[in-house]
Amino acid sequence: MRVLPFHPSSVFTAPVLIIRFVKRILSGSFNMYQRVARSLLTAMLSLVILMLCSRCKQETTGHASNDIREEQPRKLHYAQGFTVRYDGNKKWVEVKTPYQGATSGYTYLLLPHDEEAPIVEPGVKIIRIPLKSIVCTSTSHLPLLEYLGEESSLSGFPQTDYISSEKIRQRVDAGKVLDLGIDKSMNLEQLASLHPDLVMGYSMTSDYGQYKKMEALGVPVVINAEYLEKHPLGRAEWIKFIALFFNKEHAADSIFNSIEQLYLQTKASADTVVNKPSVLSGIVYGDAWFMPGGRNYAAQLFADAGCNYLWNEDNSTGFLELDFESVYNKANEAELWIGVGSHGSLNSLGDSDHRYKKFRAFQNGNVYTYDARKGAKGGSVYLELGYLRPDIILQDLVKIAHPQLLPDYTLYFHKRLE
């Protein structure tokens, strides 16, 4: 049987034909069974008409079933630090945990410029969208702008030498992005002179003092807490957060879906391995060896790359502070040492602490840095782009741990120290 394609005009003719057909069947006198049949057919007729009308509405509007502006929360797959609820043209956004240990969050109402502001509860901050200019305070925010095609909206940044993005560096060099000084003591007069629509901030503690000063100058502040996400894809999903302020949710969805797909494909490949190399990470700062906790972002990447991170049984999400002896006793035979701060060579690492030379990974030359790429002024590409592209980090780690799985891949963020 050949099925004809649906056309919106058919919604007007189909019900008429059905009604005529039903009338012919039901004409005349009715016994009890005919009455039941008539009730059933009438119900079926109503359902068909309802379905056809709904189909017609979707076809004629072109996006009814995909409209993201619904009065319900928007689903996030990995990110746990923020929520979004649409109410017509309004977007209710909550940053649930703005800093480590926070007991309450911040709520923002994103409102179109031409819509009258409603009365809101105390503490709710109204942000007018879409943004035309923004000041960011972390290099990890910058790739989110660039991937959304909004790098030209960046008007200021603290310590622009840290910026690695070539596109944004061109804007810095052209005087289109103002250097606002040191982050925690930002030049507020210069900030106010820019009249930005928003400052995208972050906070490590409950201290909101600097941001209160900005708000007193009439500059709205929104806290971005991507760094607290435990899953690598949770951090990447914060591109959907910044997209809300530019009305670019669909673009953010597409970008994230591509990152997620490559990440999961790479993880699936690593899941097939039997032999998992043991991994050590971190170095000594002061009197303590700092390394990722067993539920840390980095530990998750090691696990997904098919590695045996030697502290994977630890339950902390932050960083461990351990004495050298305990690390050495557990990891002196580790096959790989990944993540050694800013050291760019084995000599630099060994000279900083002669005890490092005792580790098997050091002796075999299996020490890797994530700082293979630097910006024009020395900024770390990894610390700027890595949060958004965990798929690339994962490919790097799989290449290091299981090179046979990615024979044609070249390390991007990481490199072996020589």
ChimeraX attribute file (.defattr): number of C-alpha atoms within 10 A of each C-alpha:
attribute: neighborCount
match mode: 1-to-1
recipient: residues
	/A:1	3
	/A:2	4
	/A:3	5
	/A:4	6
	/A:5	6
	/A:6	12
	/A:7	10
	/A:8	15
	/A:9	9
	/A:10	12
	/A:11	20
	/A:12	13
	/A:13	10
	/A:14	13
	/A:15	18
	/A:16	12
	/A:17	11
	/A:18	14
	/A:19	14
	/A:20	10
	/A:21	11
	/A:22	15
	/A:23	12
	/A:24	10
	/A:25	13
	/A:26	14
	/A:27	8
	/A:28	7
	/A:29	7
	/A:30	12
	/A:31	8
	/A:32	8
	/A:33	9
	/A:34	13
	/A:35	13
	/A:36	12
	/A:37	15
	/A:38	17
	/A:39	12
	/A:40	11
	/A:41	16
	/A:42	14
	/A:43	11
	/A:44	12
	/A:45	16
	/A:46	12
	/A:47	12
	/A:48	16
	/A:49	17
	/A:50	14
	/A:51	13
	/A:52	19
	/A:53	16
	/A:54	13
	/A:55	17
	/A:56	19
	/A:57	16
	/A:58	15
	/A:59	15
	/A:60	10
	/A:61	9
	/A:62	11
	/A:63	11
	/A:64	13
	/A:65	11
	/A:66	10
	/A:67	9
	/A:68	16
	/A:69	15
	/A:70	15
	/A:71	13
	/A:72	11
	/A:73	16
	/A:74	13
	/A:75	10
	/A:76	14
	/A:77	9
	/A:78	16
	/A:79	22
	/A:80	19
	/A:81	22
	/A:82	20
	/A:83	17
	/A:84	21
	/A:85	19
	/A:86	18
	/A:87	13
	/A:88	10
	/A:89	12
	/A:90	18
	/A:91	23
	/A:92	17
	/A:93	21
	/A:94	19
	/A:95	22
	/A:96	17
	/A:97	21
	/A:98	26
	/A:99	23
	/A:100	14
	/A:101	10
	/A:102	12
	/A:103	10
	/A:104	11
	/A:105	14
	/A:106	16
	/A:107	22
	/A:108	19
	/A:109	22
	/A:110	21
	/A:111	20
	/A:112	18
	/A:113	12
	/A:114	8
	/A:115	10
	/A:116	8
	/A:117	15
	/A:118	9
	/A:119	7
	/A:120	10
	/A:121	8
	/A:122	7
	/A:123	9
	/A:124	15
	/A:125	17
	/A:126	16
	/A:127	21
	/A:128	19
	/A:129	20
	/A:130	17
	/A:131	18
	/A:132	16
	/A:133	18
	/A:134	25
	/A:135	27
	/A:136	21
	/A:137	23
	/A:138	19
	/A:139	22
	/A:140	20
	/A:141	23
	/A:142	23
	/A:143	22
	/A:144	26
	/A:145	21
	/A:146	16
	/A:147	14
	/A:148	18
	/A:149	12
	/A:150	19
	/A:151	19
	/A:152	16
	/A:153	19
	/A:154	23
	/A:155	23
	/A:156	25
	/A:157	27
	/A:158	24
	/A:159	17
	/A:160	22
	/A:161	15
	/A:162	21
	/A:163	26
	/A:164	25
	/A:165	21
	/A:166	11
	/A:167	12
	/A:168	21
	/A:169	20
	/A:170	12
	/A:171	16
	/A:172	20
	/A:173	11
	/A:174	10
	/A:175	12
	/A:176	16
	/A:177	22
	/A:178	21
	/A:179	19
	/A:180	20
	/A:181	17
	/A:182	13
	/A:183	14
	/A:184	11
	/A:185	10
	/A:186	18
	/A:187	14
	/A:188	15
	/A:189	11
	/A:190	14
	/A:191	23
	/A:192	14
	/A:193	8
	/A:194	17
	/A:195	16
	/A:196	20
	/A:197	21
	/A:198	23
	/A:199	23
	/A:200	17
	/A:201	17
	/A:202	21
	/A:203	15
	/A:204	14
	/A:205	11
	/A:206	12
	/A:207	10
	/A:208	11
	/A:209	9
	/A:210	13
	/A:211	20
	/A:212	14
	/A:213	12
	/A:214	19
	/A:215	14
	/A:216	9
	/A:217	14
	/A:218	14
	/A:219	19
	/A:220	21
	/A:221	21
	/A:222	20
	/A:223	20
	/A:224	24
	/A:225	21
	/A:226	27
	/A:227	21
	/A:228	21
	/A:229	21
	/A:230	21
	/A:231	20
	/A:232	27
	/A:233	23
	/A:234	24
	/A:235	24
	/A:236	26
	/A:237	28
	/A:238	27
	/A:239	26
	/A:240	24
	/A:241	21
	/A:242	20
	/A:243	20
	/A:244	19
	/A:245	21
	/A:246	16
	/A:247	15
	/A:248	18
	/A:249	18
	/A:250	15
	/A:251	16
	/A:252	21
	/A:253	15
	/A:254	12
	/A:255	19
	/A:256	19
	/A:257	13
	/A:258	11
	/A:259	19
	/A:260	20
	/A:261	12
	/A:262	17
	/A:263	22
	/A:264	15
	/A:265	13
	/A:266	20
	/A:267	20
	/A:268	14
	/A:269	16
	/A:270	25
	/A:271	15
	/A:272	10
	/A:273	13
	/A:274	8
	/A:275	11
	/A:276	17
	/A:277	16
	/A:278	20
	/A:279	22
	/A:280	27
	/A:281	25
	/A:282	16
	/A:283	21
	/A:284	18
	/A:285	10
	/A:286	7
	/A:287	10
	/A:288	13
	/A:289	19
	/A:290	19
	/A:291	23
	/A:292	23
	/A:293	22
	/A:294	23
	/A:295	19
	/A:296	24
	/A:297	23
	/A:298	24
	/A:299	27
	/A:300	20
	/A:301	22
	/A:302	23
	/A:303	19
	/A:304	21
	/A:305	28
	/A:306	25
	/A:307	26
	/A:308	21
	/A:309	26
	/A:310	18
	/A:311	22
	/A:312	19
	/A:313	10
	/A:314	14
	/A:315	11
	/A:316	14
	/A:317	17
	/A:318	17
	/A:319	16
	/A:320	18
	/A:321	15
	/A:322	14
	/A:323	13
	/A:324	16
	/A:325	11
	/A:326	11
	/A:327	18
	/A:328	16
	/A:329	9
	/A:330	12
	/A:331	22
	/A:332	18
	/A:333	16
	/A:334	21
	/A:335	22
	/A:336	26
	/A:337	24
	/A:338	23
	/A:339	19
	/A:340	21
	/A:341	16
	/A:342	13
	/A:343	18
	/A:344	18
	/A:345	16
	/A:346	20
	/A:347	13
	/A:348	13
	/A:349	21
	/A:350	15
	/A:351	12
	/A:352	12
	/A:353	11
	/A:354	10
	/A:355	12
	/A:356	20
	/A:357	16
	/A:358	13
	/A:359	18
	/A:360	18
	/A:361	23
	/A:362	22
	/A:363	12
	/A:364	10
	/A:365	15
	/A:366	18
	/A:367	24
	/A:368	27
	/A:369	20
	/A:370	26
	/A:371	21
	/A:372	18
	/A:373	16
	/A:374	17
	/A:375	16
	/A:376	14
	/A:377	12
	/A:378	12
	/A:379	19
	/A:380	23
	/A:381	22
	/A:382	22
	/A:383	18
	/A:384	22
	/A:385	22
	/A:386	20
	/A:387	25
	/A:388	29
	/A:389	21
	/A:390	25
	/A:391	25
	/A:392	20
	/A:393	26
	/A:394	25
	/A:395	28
	/A:396	23
	/A:397	26
	/A:398	26
	/A:399	21
	/A:400	23
	/A:401	23
	/A:402	21
	/A:403	14
	/A:404	11
	/A:405	17
	/A:406	16
	/A:407	9
	/A:408	9
	/A:409	13
	/A:410	12
	/A:411	18
	/A:412	16
	/A:413	22
	/A:414	22
	/A:415	19
	/A:416	18
	/A:417	19
	/A:418	12
